[in-house]
Amino acid sequence: MTAKPGPFNPGQAIQQAVALHQQGRLDEASSLYTRVLKTQRDNFDALHLLGMLNHQRGKAGEAYRLITAALKVQPRSPDALSNLALVLHALKRSAEALTALDRALALAPGHLDALNNRGNVLLELQRPADVTRRIARTNRL
């Protein structure tokens, strides 16, 4: 006799999806994130991480939709704001990317990904002096 699986546990599913995502098993991770969203449509982690998975796949529009939805649930997430900036940058919306990064850095001044992403956007905008100033200010933290 085979044991019946227990009820669906969204928290456990997120943990499994993250592990799959980190292993590069994107289809399986995507399926789990999506399953979580079918039961909890406002699950911050599922929205944010599925957004990043879509960004990895080059689907910036869908990534933007998902990460924006995640930020409606947790608007003060520096990680989600920094990742939104990556997506905005991919969509050639650099000014909006800088705004998202500034919001992330206001919440977490030492957020390394946000600092790095901001520097990359500024360099692409040919604003190296702003990068230098930010590095100097960060070194004073």
Secondary structure, DSSP 8 states (H G I E B T S, - for coil): ---------HHHHHHHHHHHHHTT-HHHHHHHHHHHHHH-TT-HHHHHHHHHHHHHTT-HHHHHHHHHHHHHH-TT-HHHHHHHHHHHHHTT-HHHHHHHHHHHHHH-TT-HHHHHHHHHHHHHTT-HHHHHHHHHHHHH-
